[in-house]
Amino acid sequence: FNFADALSAGQLASALNAPLLLSSKDKLDNETESEINRLKAKNVYIVGGNHTIKKSSVDSYLKKKNIKVTRLEGNNRYKTSEKVMEKTKEFINPQYLLIASGKDFPDALAATSFMVNHKSVMVLSDGVTYPQSNLQEIAIGGKNQLPLKGFTGKRVSGKDRYETALEIAKLSFDKNNNAIL
């Protein structure tokens, strides 16, 4: 029901080679529960706080089925994004930190191809702050969307979301037989 946590979760799904499943807030949807059962999943990572997916119903239900539940949550979408990034770093050795706006989804969505193909993690930013790292930092989007005062890393942007996506593609691929539209 909200894009931010799902965008953040994509990097962990990629790092674990695991599906990213969606859920309603109050209970596991039948389809999602069926897929967890079909996979015989032993671990489930829940991205987001109690307002996103209720602990009293979803976490409790999964634990009763002897599934280890790890909840990655912060007090807002940006802190949740940091938690997911830190967990992802436990499974990959990233070279890049991508910083994208958490206010809208297009730039972060377009950056996923770079993230998967270039050993990267991503955090969502409020446009002002982001977690400092020792990784090569790349801001995805222009200064109007993502000012990041004092930012000294690389910036990938265009005049609009379409050109930004194009610039990310150019940075990500020299050539490829496929494209996703």
Secondary structure, 3 states (H helix, E strand, C coil): CCHHHHHHHHHHHHHHCCCCCCCCCCCCCHHHHHHHHHHCCCEEEEECCCCCCCHHHHHHHHHHCCCEEEEECCCCHHHHHHHHHHHHHCCCCCCEEEEEECCCCHHHHHHHHHHHHCCEEEEEECCCCCCCCCCEEEEECCCCCCCCCCCCCEEECCCCHHHHHHHHHHHHCCCCCCCCC
